[in-house]
Amino acid sequence: MSHISTGVTGHPLKVYNSLGRKLEAFTPIDPKVVRVYSCGPTVYNYAHIGNLRAYIFTDTLRRVLQWKGYDVVHVINITDVGHLTSDADEGDDKMELAASKAKQTIWEVAAHYTDAFKADLNHLNIQDPTLWAKATDHIQEMIAFASTLEENGVTYGLDSGLYLDTTKVADYGRLALMDHEGMMEGARVTSVEGKRNPTDFAIWRTSEEAGKRQMEWQSPWGAGAPGWHLECSVMSIKYLGRKFDIHTGGVDHRQVHHCNEIAQNQGYRGDEDSGVNYWMHNEFLVSGQDKMSKSKGGFLRLQTLVDAGFHPLVYRYFALTADYRSTLDFSWDALKAAQTGYGRLLMRVARHKEAGQWPTKWSGLLDDIRYSRGSSYTFIMGQLLDGVSETAQGWLDRLDEALSNDLNMPMVLAALSELVQQEGLEPDEMLRVLALYDLVVGLGLLSMTAEELTLRPAEAGLSDDDVNGLLQERTQARKDRDFARADAIRDQLQEAGVVIKDGPEGTAWSWK
């Protein structure tokens, strides 16, 4: 049996690398520090729970790396410019469109939804990254990067902007497992006049009419704004180096966005390297047969689950019940089952808390466990591991084996379920082992109670915006003849103290 410690020991960590589609042993560039970049949100709307699954995955990855003894430098970007309504070069800028609809400035829209996103991560017990990197804070670096691409001969100019010629870089699209000729035959045909190849994409978009956009900057190619793909190459290289360890994102990024990022990296570096050793992607959250999407409307926010009476960590538990590379099918019944399973786990932990005593020297560790990162995480592990028995080491070895198998969280939850039913550990040592498991699962095992998992309406904290959103969802459900869902929303609102009045001109509401 391998002894678990705060160093890089135990079972060798293996992760699934999307570049090559295979399980690989993880070897960091720096033996002590792992550098990770995660594609962040485009802040034109609230994150839906499918979006948030990506960050539960990224947080799990980070916790596993910390468990293995590494310090982690983690960067998440905030996209507040450049992302069109299509991943290709067509449609409106999502930020410009959202600001126009809201009759606000883009800066106001971006600030509101950035704050909401960060709040969601906090409610889900997701650690803050080492650095938040906002696109609009890096425009001059993007212009300099684009100029280097132009100097290296991999771009060409059109009236609509500066484009990267994908035939000028090696093996374009290999991350997506799509052959270049196949992609050229129309997989991503767009309507941009003058493009040499359908797969070419915008590095810089020149404004059709100067001053028309809320966000535009002067550049060698005219007034305009950067393409969406550019920001991730620029900011990841700036903060993590020309070659770093891990890049994460949703599986949809694998097919276009990350292919384009790799092409930019190659054009900038002047070689065939992708710039990243491991590309890791989480699968979709689906509802029925469809992935959850803002473009389709009616998406579920974390607040929607809270309003329905579920604690945010119930959703975290639900997400951990599936492998991150498997699609996860959401339903209210499945969430209720997760709530039951999580509650049963907490009730068993509560019995161990009653039987044991949390030592005084560890009294502050519960909060540290929640917010730990870097050296503090290693310190906490060392404190909890000091002098554990062989029996305890056996349970920690099971944890390490599961984590090392490409972050196998269902296996971790299965081991945890068995652990809390065991009688072979002294109560205090059981609590220490549970605290070590919680460093990875992030479920507040020693601070949460089963009673907290079901929220009363007053605790749900409905705002006026929340009520309006739920009423819009109810209206759509009635149009779709989904009367069960419409009635459930009505009951939810009434329990929260909302008076609903349906009339020929629509639905009006007021607080009791």
C-alpha positions as CSV (number, residue, x, y, z in Angstrom):
1,M,0.0,0.0,0.0
2,S,1.4,3.4,-0.9
3,H,1.6,5.9,1.8
4,I,-0.4,9.1,1.1
5,S,1.5,12.3,1.9
6,T,1.5,15.9,0.8
7,G,4.1,15.2,-1.8
8,V,3.5,13.8,-5.3
9,T,3.3,10.1,-4.1
10,G,0.7,7.4,-4.2
11,H,-0.9,6.2,-7.5
12,P,0.4,8.0,-10.6
13,L,-2.0,10.6,-11.8
14,K,-3.5,9.9,-15.2
15,V,-5.7,12.3,-17.1
16,Y,-7.6,12.2,-20.4
17,N,-5.9,14.4,-23.0
18,S,-8.3,15.5,-25.7
19,L,-5.3,16.2,-28.0
20,G,-4.9,12.6,-29.1
21,R,-8.0,11.3,-27.2
22,K,-6.1,9.1,-24.8
23,L,-5.4,8.6,-21.1
24,E,-1.9,9.8,-20.3
25,A,0.3,10.0,-17.2
26,F,0.4,13.5,-15.9
27,T,3.9,15.1,-15.9
28,P,4.0,18.8,-15.1
29,I,6.5,21.1,-16.7
30,D,7.6,22.3,-13.3
31,P,7.7,19.5,-10.7
32,K,6.2,21.7,-8.0
33,V,3.8,24.1,-9.8
34,V,1.0,23.2,-12.3
35,R,-0.3,26.0,-14.5
36,V,-3.9,25.8,-15.6
37,Y,-6.0,28.0,-17.9
38,S,-9.8,27.7,-18.0
39,C,-12.1,29.3,-20.5
40,G,-14.4,31.6,-18.6
41,P,-17.9,33.0,-19.2
42,T,-19.1,35.5,-21.8
43,V,-20.8,37.8,-19.4
44,Y,-23.9,38.8,-21.4
45,N,-26.3,36.7,-19.4
46,Y,-26.5,34.5,-16.3
47,A,-24.6,31.3,-16.3
48,H,-26.9,28.3,-16.6
49,I,-26.3,25.1,-14.6
50,G,-24.7,23.4,-17.7
51,N,-22.1,26.2,-17.8
52,L,-21.5,25.7,-14.1
53,R,-20.8,22.0,-14.5
54,A,-17.6,23.1,-16.3
55,Y,-16.3,25.0,-13.3
56,I,-17.2,22.1,-10.9
57,F,-15.0,20.0,-13.1
58,T,-12.2,22.6,-13.1
59,D,-12.4,22.9,-9.4
60,T,-12.2,19.2,-9.0
61,L,-9.1,19.1,-11.2
62,R,-7.5,21.8,-9.1
63,R,-8.3,20.0,-5.9
64,V,-6.9,16.8,-7.2
65,L,-3.7,18.5,-8.2
66,Q,-3.4,20.1,-4.8
67,W,-4.1,16.7,-3.2
68,K,-1.1,15.4,-5.2
69,G,1.1,18.0,-3.6
70,Y,1.3,20.6,-6.4
71,D,0.8,24.3,-6.1
72,V,-1.6,25.5,-8.8
73,V,-1.5,28.7,-10.7
74,H,-5.0,29.0,-12.2
75,V,-6.3,31.6,-14.6
76,I,-9.9,32.1,-15.7
77,N,-10.8,34.7,-18.3
78,I,-13.9,36.9,-18.4
79,T,-15.1,37.5,-22.0
80,D,-16.6,41.0,-22.1
81,V,-16.0,41.7,-25.8
82,G,-15.6,39.8,-29.1
83,H,-17.8,36.8,-28.7
84,L,-20.3,36.6,-31.6
85,T,-23.7,34.8,-31.5
86,S,-22.0,32.2,-33.7
87,D,-18.7,30.6,-32.9
88,A,-17.7,31.3,-36.5
89,D,-17.4,34.8,-38.0
90,E,-21.0,35.8,-38.2
91,G,-23.8,37.3,-36.1
92,D,-23.8,40.1,-33.5
93,D,-21.4,40.5,-30.7
94,K,-23.2,39.0,-27.7
95,M,-22.2,41.8,-25.4
96,E,-23.3,44.5,-27.8
97,L,-26.6,42.7,-28.3
98,A,-27.3,42.2,-24.6
99,A,-26.5,45.9,-23.8
100,S,-28.9,47.0,-26.5
101,K,-31.7,44.9,-25.2
102,A,-31.1,45.9,-21.6
103,K,-30.7,49.6,-22.6
104,Q,-27.5,49.7,-20.6
105,T,-23.8,50.1,-21.4
106,I,-21.8,47.0,-22.0
107,W,-19.7,47.9,-19.0
108,E,-22.8,47.8,-16.8
109,V,-24.0,44.5,-18.3
110,A,-20.6,42.9,-17.9
111,A,-20.2,44.0,-14.3
112,H,-23.6,42.7,-13.3
113,Y,-23.2,39.2,-14.9
114,T,-19.6,38.9,-13.8
115,D,-20.7,39.5,-10.2
116,A,-23.5,37.0,-10.6
117,F,-21.1,34.4,-12.0
118,K,-18.6,34.8,-9.2
119,A,-21.5,34.5,-6.7
120,D,-22.6,31.2,-8.2
121,L,-19.1,29.8,-7.9
122,N,-19.0,30.8,-4.3
123,H,-22.3,29.2,-3.6
124,L,-21.0,26.0,-5.2
125,N,-17.9,26.0,-3.0
126,I,-15.6,26.5,-6.1
127,Q,-12.3,28.0,-5.2
128,D,-11.4,31.4,-6.8
129,P,-8.7,31.2,-9.5
130,T,-5.3,32.6,-8.8
131,L,-6.2,35.3,-11.3
132,W,-9.3,36.6,-13.1
133,A,-8.3,37.9,-16.5
134,K,-10.7,40.3,-18.2
135,A,-10.6,40.6,-22.0
136,T,-11.0,44.4,-22.1
137,D,-8.0,44.8,-19.8
138,H,-5.7,43.2,-22.4
139,I,-6.6,44.9,-25.7
140,Q,-3.2,46.4,-26.3
141,E,-1.6,43.0,-25.7
142,M,-4.0,41.5,-28.2
143,I,-3.1,44.1,-30.9
144,A,0.6,43.4,-30.3
145,F,-0.1,39.6,-30.6
146,A,-2.0,40.1,-33.8
147,S,0.8,42.2,-35.2
148,T,3.2,39.4,-34.5
149,L,0.9,37.0,-36.4
150,E,0.9,39.4,-39.3
151,E,4.6,39.7,-39.3
152,N,4.9,35.9,-39.2
153,G,2.9,35.7,-42.4
154,V,-0.1,33.7,-41.2
155,T,-2.8,36.4,-41.6
156,Y,-4.4,38.4,-44.4
157,G,-6.5,41.5,-44.4
158,L,-10.1,42.1,-45.6
159,D,-12.3,45.1,-45.3
160,S,-14.0,43.3,-42.4
161,G,-10.8,42.8,-40.5
162,L,-7.7,40.6,-40.0
163,Y,-8.0,36.9,-40.6
164,L,-5.8,33.9,-39.7
165,D,-5.1,31.7,-42.7
166,T,-5.6,28.2,-41.3
167,T,-3.6,26.6,-44.2
168,K,-0.5,28.4,-42.8
169,V,-0.4,26.4,-39.6
170,A,0.3,22.7,-39.1
171,D,-2.5,20.2,-38.9
172,Y,-5.3,22.6,-38.2
173,G,-8.3,21.0,-36.5
174,R,-6.4,17.9,-35.1
175,L,-7.8,18.7,-31.6
176,A,-11.3,18.2,-33.0
177,L,-10.3,15.1,-34.9
178,M,-11.4,16.7,-38.2
179,D,-9.2,16.5,-41.2
180,H,-8.4,19.8,-42.8
181,E,-9.8,19.0,-46.2
182,G,-13.1,17.7,-44.7
183,M,-13.5,21.0,-42.8
184,M,-12.7,22.9,-45.9
185,E,-15.5,21.2,-47.7
186,G,-18.1,23.1,-45.7
187,A,-18.2,22.1,-42.1
188,R,-18.0,25.7,-41.1
189,V,-18.9,27.7,-44.2
190,T,-19.6,31.3,-43.4
191,S,-20.8,34.3,-45.3
192,V,-17.8,36.5,-44.8
193,E,-16.9,37.9,-48.2
194,G,-13.3,37.4,-49.2
195,K,-12.3,34.6,-46.8
196,R,-9.7,32.3,-48.4
197,N,-10.9,29.2,-46.6
198,P,-14.1,28.4,-44.7
199,T,-12.0,27.6,-41.5
200,D,-10.2,30.9,-41.5
201,F,-11.3,33.1,-38.6
202,A,-11.1,36.7,-37.4
203,I,-8.2,37.9,-35.3
204,W,-9.5,41.5,-35.5
205,R,-12.9,42.7,-36.6
206,T,-13.0,46.2,-38.2
207,S,-16.1,48.2,-37.4
208,E,-18.4,48.8,-40.4
209,E,-19.0,52.3,-39.1
210,A,-16.6,53.9,-36.7
211,G,-18.3,54.8,-33.4
212,K,-21.2,52.5,-33.9
213,R,-20.1,50.0,-31.4
214,Q,-19.9,50.7,-27.7
215,M,-16.6,48.9,-27.5
216,E,-14.0,49.6,-30.2
217,W,-10.3,50.4,-30.2
218,Q,-7.9,51.8,-32.7
219,S,-5.6,49.3,-34.4
220,P,-3.3,48.9,-37.5
221,W,-6.4,47.3,-39.2
222,G,-8.8,50.1,-38.3
223,A,-11.1,50.9,-35.4
224,G,-12.7,47.7,-34.2
225,A,-12.6,44.9,-31.6
226,P,-10.6,41.6,-31.2
227,G,-12.0,38.3,-32.3
228,W,-13.2,36.0,-29.5
229,H,-10.4,33.4,-29.9
230,L,-7.6,35.9,-29.5
231,E,-8.0,36.7,-25.9
232,C,-7.3,33.2,-24.6
233,S,-4.1,32.8,-26.4
234,V,-2.9,36.3,-25.3
235,M,-3.9,36.0,-21.7
236,S,-2.8,32.4,-21.2
237,I,0.7,33.2,-22.6
238,K,1.0,36.4,-20.6
239,Y,0.2,34.8,-17.2
240,L,1.3,31.1,-17.7
241,G,4.0,31.2,-20.3
242,R,4.5,30.2,-23.9
243,K,4.0,26.6,-22.8
244,F,1.9,25.5,-19.9
245,D,0.4,22.4,-18.4
246,I,-3.4,22.2,-18.7
247,H,-6.2,24.0,-20.6
248,T,-9.8,23.3,-19.7
249,G,-13.2,24.0,-21.2
250,G,-16.5,22.6,-22.3
251,V,-16.5,19.9,-25.0
252,D,-18.0,22.5,-27.4
253,H,-14.8,24.5,-27.2
254,R,-12.8,21.5,-28.4
255,Q,-14.4,21.7,-31.9
256,V,-13.8,25.3,-32.8
257,H,-12.5,27.7,-30.1
258,H,-9.6,25.6,-29.0
259,C,-8.7,24.6,-32.5
260,N,-8.4,28.3,-33.3
261,E,-6.5,29.0,-30.1
262,I,-4.0,26.3,-31.1
263,A,-3.6,27.9,-34.6
264,Q,-2.9,31.3,-33.0
265,N,-0.4,29.7,-30.7
266,Q,1.4,28.1,-33.6
267,G,1.4,31.2,-35.7
268,Y,2.7,33.3,-32.8
269,R,5.4,30.8,-31.7
270,G,6.4,29.8,-35.2
271,D,6.2,26.1,-34.6
272,E,3.8,23.2,-34.6
273,D,3.3,22.9,-30.8
274,S,-0.2,23.6,-29.4
275,G,1.3,25.5,-26.5
276,V,-0.4,23.3,-23.9
277,N,0.5,19.7,-22.8
278,Y,-3.0,18.6,-21.7
279,W,-6.3,19.7,-23.2
280,M,-9.1,18.6,-20.9
281,H,-12.8,19.0,-21.6
282,N,-16.0,18.2,-19.7
283,E,-19.1,16.9,-21.4
284,F,-22.5,18.6,-21.6
285,L,-25.3,18.7,-19.1
286,V,-28.4,17.6,-21.1
287,S,-32.1,17.9,-20.4
288,G,-33.8,15.1,-22.3
289,Q,-31.9,14.8,-25.6
290,D,-30.8,18.5,-25.8
291,K,-27.8,20.2,-24.2
292,M,-28.7,23.1,-22.0
293,S,-28.3,26.4,-24.0
294,K,-29.0,30.1,-23.5
295,S,-29.8,30.4,-27.2
296,K,-32.8,28.1,-26.8
297,G,-34.2,30.0,-23.9
298,G,-35.7,28.6,-20.7
299,F,-32.4,27.6,-19.2
300,L,-32.0,26.8,-15.6
301,R,-29.9,29.0,-13.3
302,L,-28.4,28.0,-10.0
303,Q,-30.9,30.4,-8.5
304,T,-33.7,28.5,-10.1
305,L,-32.7,25.4,-8.2
306,V,-32.4,27.4,-5.0
307,D,-35.8,28.9,-5.6
308,A,-37.2,25.4,-6.0
309,G,-35.8,24.6,-2.5
310,F,-32.4,22.9,-3.3
311,H,-29.2,24.0,-1.6
312,P,-26.5,24.9,-4.2
313,L,-24.3,22.1,-2.9
314,V,-26.9,19.6,-3.9
315,Y,-26.1,20.5,-7.5
316,R,-22.4,20.1,-6.8
317,Y,-23.1,16.6,-5.4
318,F,-25.3,15.9,-8.4
319,A,-22.5,16.9,-10.8
320,L,-20.0,14.7,-9.0
321,T,-22.1,11.6,-9.4
322,A,-21.1,11.4,-13.1
323,D,-17.7,11.2,-14.7
324,Y,-16.8,14.6,-16.1
325,R,-16.3,13.1,-19.6
326,S,-19.9,11.7,-19.6
327,T,-23.0,13.6,-20.5
328,L,-25.1,14.3,-17.4
329,D,-28.9,14.1,-17.8
330,F,-30.6,16.7,-15.6
331,S,-34.1,16.3,-14.3
332,W,-35.9,17.4,-11.2
333,D,-36.3,13.8,-10.1
334,A,-32.5,13.2,-10.5
335,L,-31.7,16.3,-8.5
336,K,-34.1,15.2,-5.8
337,A,-32.3,11.8,-5.7
338,A,-29.0,13.6,-5.3
339,Q,-30.5,15.6,-2.5
340,T,-31.5,12.4,-0.8
341,G,-28.1,10.7,-1.3
342,Y,-26.2,13.8,-0.1
343,G,-28.5,14.1,2.9
344,R,-28.0,10.5,3.9
345,L,-24.3,11.0,3.7
346,L,-24.4,14.1,6.0
347,M,-26.6,12.3,8.5
348,R,-24.0,9.5,8.8
349,V,-21.3,12.1,9.1
350,A,-23.3,13.7,11.9
351,R,-23.2,10.5,13.9
352,H,-19.4,10.5,13.8
353,K,-19.3,14.2,14.8
354,E,-21.5,13.3,17.8
355,A,-19.2,10.4,18.8
356,G,-15.9,12.3,18.3
357,Q,-14.4,15.6,19.2
358,W,-12.9,18.0,16.7
359,P,-9.5,18.8,18.3
360,T,-9.0,22.4,19.4
361,K,-5.8,22.8,17.2
362,W,-8.0,22.1,14.1
363,S,-11.0,24.3,15.1
364,G,-10.2,26.7,12.3
365,L,-9.6,24.2,9.7
366,L,-13.2,23.9,8.5
367,D,-13.1,27.4,7.0
368,D,-9.6,26.8,5.7
369,I,-10.7,23.6,4.0
370,R,-13.4,25.6,2.1
371,Y,-11.2,28.4,1.0
372,S,-7.8,26.7,0.9
373,R,-5.4,26.9,-2.0
374,G,-1.7,26.5,-2.6
375,S,0.5,26.2,0.4
376,S,-2.4,26.5,2.9
377,Y,-4.0,23.4,1.3
378,T,-0.7,21.5,1.7
379,F,-0.4,22.7,5.3
380,I,-3.9,21.5,6.1
381,M,-3.2,18.1,4.5
382,G,-0.1,17.7,6.6
383,Q,-1.9,18.5,9.8
384,L,-4.7,16.0,9.1
385,L,-2.4,13.3,7.9
386,D,0.0,13.5,10.9
387,G,0.0,10.1,12.6
388,V,-2.9,8.5,10.9
389,S,-3.3,4.7,11.4
390,E,-2.8,2.0,8.8
391,T,-6.6,1.6,8.6
392,A,-7.0,5.3,7.8
393,Q,-4.3,5.1,5.2
394,G,-6.2,2.3,3.5
395,W,-9.2,4.6,3.0
396,L,-6.9,7.4,1.8
397,D,-5.3,5.0,-0.6
398,R,-8.7,4.3,-2.1
399,L,-9.3,8.0,-2.4
400,D,-6.0,8.5,-4.1
401,E,-6.6,5.6,-6.5
402,A,-9.9,7.0,-7.6
403,L,-8.5,10.5,-8.1
404,S,-5.6,9.2,-10.0
405,N,-7.9,7.4,-12.4
406,D,-8.7,10.6,-14.4
407,L,-10.5,12.3,-11.5
408,N,-13.0,9.4,-11.0
409,M,-15.5,11.2,-8.7
410,P,-18.2,8.6,-8.8
411,M,-15.6,6.1,-7.4
412,V,-14.7,8.7,-4.7
413,L,-18.4,9.1,-3.7
414,A,-18.8,5.3,-3.6
415,A,-15.7,5.0,-1.3
416,L,-17.1,7.8,0.9
417,S,-20.5,6.1,1.2
418,E,-18.7,3.0,2.5
419,L,-16.4,4.9,4.7
420,V,-19.1,6.6,6.8
421,Q,-20.7,3.3,7.5
422,Q,-17.5,1.8,8.9
423,E,-16.8,1.2,12.6
424,G,-13.0,0.4,12.2
425,L,-11.8,4.0,12.9
426,E,-11.7,5.9,16.1
427,P,-14.2,8.8,16.0
428,D,-11.6,11.5,15.9
429,E,-9.6,9.8,13.2
430,M,-12.8,9.2,11.2
431,L,-13.4,13.0,11.3
432,R,-9.8,13.6,10.1
433,V,-10.3,11.2,7.2
434,L,-13.6,12.8,6.3
435,A,-11.9,16.2,6.3
436,L,-9.3,14.9,3.9
437,Y,-12.0,13.5,1.5
438,D,-13.7,16.8,1.8
439,L,-10.6,18.6,0.6
440,V,-11.3,17.0,-2.7
441,V,-15.1,16.7,-3.0
442,G,-15.8,20.2,-1.5
443,L,-19.2,19.2,0.0
444,G,-18.8,20.7,3.4
445,L,-19.0,17.3,5.0
446,L,-18.1,18.6,8.5
447,S,-19.9,21.9,8.3
448,M,-23.2,21.1,6.5
449,T,-26.2,19.3,7.9
450,A,-28.9,17.3,6.1
451,E,-31.5,19.8,7.3
452,E,-29.8,22.6,5.3
453,L,-30.2,20.8,2.0
454,T,-33.9,21.7,1.7
455,L,-34.5,25.5,1.6
456,R,-37.6,27.1,2.9
457,P,-39.1,29.8,0.6
458,A,-37.9,32.6,2.8
459,E,-34.3,31.3,2.5
460,A,-34.5,31.1,-1.3
461,G,-34.4,34.9,-1.4
462,L,-36.4,35.7,-4.5
463,S,-35.7,39.1,-6.0
464,D,-38.0,40.9,-8.4
465,D,-35.8,39.9,-11.3
466,D,-36.1,36.2,-10.1
467,V,-39.9,36.5,-10.0
468,N,-40.0,38.0,-13.5
469,G,-37.8,35.2,-14.8
470,L,-39.9,32.5,-13.3
471,L,-43.0,34.0,-14.7
472,Q,-41.5,34.1,-18.2
473,E,-40.6,30.5,-17.7
474,R,-44.2,29.7,-16.6
475,T,-45.6,31.5,-19.6
476,Q,-43.4,29.5,-22.0
477,A,-44.3,26.3,-20.2
478,R,-48.0,27.0,-20.7
479,K,-47.3,27.8,-24.4
480,D,-45.6,24.4,-24.6
481,R,-48.5,22.8,-22.8
482,D,-46.2,21.7,-20.1
483,F,-48.9,22.4,-17.5
484,A,-47.2,20.4,-14.7
485,R,-44.1,22.7,-14.9
486,A,-46.3,25.8,-15.1
487,D,-48.2,24.7,-12.0
488,A,-45.0,23.9,-10.1
489,I,-43.7,27.4,-10.8
490,R,-47.0,28.9,-9.7
491,D,-46.9,26.9,-6.4
492,Q,-43.2,27.9,-5.9
493,L,-44.0,31.6,-6.3
494,Q,-47.1,31.4,-4.1
495,E,-45.1,29.7,-1.3
496,A,-42.5,32.5,-1.6
497,G,-45.2,35.1,-1.0
498,V,-46.0,36.1,-4.6
499,V,-49.5,36.9,-5.6
500,I,-50.1,36.0,-9.3
501,K,-52.9,37.5,-11.4
502,D,-53.5,36.1,-14.9
503,G,-55.4,38.3,-17.3
504,P,-56.1,38.9,-21.0
505,E,-53.2,41.3,-21.2
506,G,-50.8,38.9,-19.5
507,T,-49.7,38.1,-16.0
508,A,-49.3,40.6,-13.2
509,W,-47.8,39.9,-9.8
510,S,-47.3,41.5,-6.4
511,W,-45.8,40.6,-3.0
512,K,-48.2,39.6,-0.3
